[in-house]
């Protein structure tokens, strides 16, 4: 077949460790034979981030603003051990956090469902999409180790000379303090991204916080969502036949566990971090989870929801065989290619993305899969493939579909 032509480049953000190895395999076997691939490439591997003082991460986010669509490989967020391993200048921040802050986006994560892997929650029949606010809260917090007795205060000094002061706690011994913040502008972007995504996908939207306890912080989220919904989206939701409602986070958890799925669950930053892992694990695996950062300004960044698979990478370096699941990384590419095709009106690119996704699912449902899925499947005698052979099996299925 003639290669599919692209008009506008994707922003390509390469990553670290085993996912970087898979990234190249996916390009070589599943993309380049079929697409005249246009990308603006950024190496977000930890070595390059260290060399550029993390400027390359900022540059990749700004390129996403320019071109509109990005695809990202999993990256290392360094800890003390990584500082030593990679001889880093400093403990660089999470690339995902940096990109999310620049794009002012919301992360939407949903499981990839295959028929021969059943969810651990018996009632779940449809995907549950977690919409995670991507700014502030504990991820931008300031912390203090309290050495001994004293008074902790929360103070705001306004530029207009105003002053607000509240006592947090009278310490009679050692302890710890944490200060969190958020901003109305980011919460408004979060709300609009959620409402627009619900309309695009024709799914009900739930939003949950703990406003009964956090009467200012969480209540602000609740109020902003309600105000924007009533002013901008209520009639659109009614026309689309979908519903928005707010509930407490503990009530949402109870409802989710008894539901059949098929909706979007919007969560604050930490809640979304935890709940997306819970949903993905209950449906099967983090390696079977799509993840897209959507900005209200129309920017999209697709990625795998999991990490860099460090243990498999060290096995790979030692020449040992690995059986690493590449499905989420493949779906990051298909998501970006589909969106690029939609924006540029390239039907062949949209169709190719759909067929590559179907090839992944059909391959697994035929009994060919990586080791992590073989441990979960209903198949009695699955064929366990190594990392490369699974990608080659997907290519064989894709050729039949094309």
Buried (B, 14 or more C-beta within 10 A) or exposed (E): EEEBEBEBBBBBBBBBBBBBBBBEBBBEBBBEEBBEBBBBEBBBBBEBBBEBEBEBBBBBBEBBBEBBBBBBBBBBBBEEEBBEEBEBEEEBBBBBBBBBBBBBBBBBBBBBBBEBBBBEBEEBEBBBBBBBBBBBBEBBEEEEEBEEEEEBEEEEEEEEEEEEEEEEEEBEEEBEBEEBEBEEEBBBBBBBBBBBBBBEBEBBBBBBBBBEEBEEBBBBBBBBBBEBBEEEBBEBBEEBEBEBEBBBBEEBBEBBEEBEBEBBBBBBBBBBBEBBBBBBBBBBBBBBBBBBBBBBEEBBBBBBBBBBBBEBBEBBEEEEEBBBBBBBBBBBBBBBBBBBBBBBEBEBBBBBBBBBBBBBBBBBBBBBBBBBBBEBBEBEEBBBBBBBBBBBBBBEBBEEEE
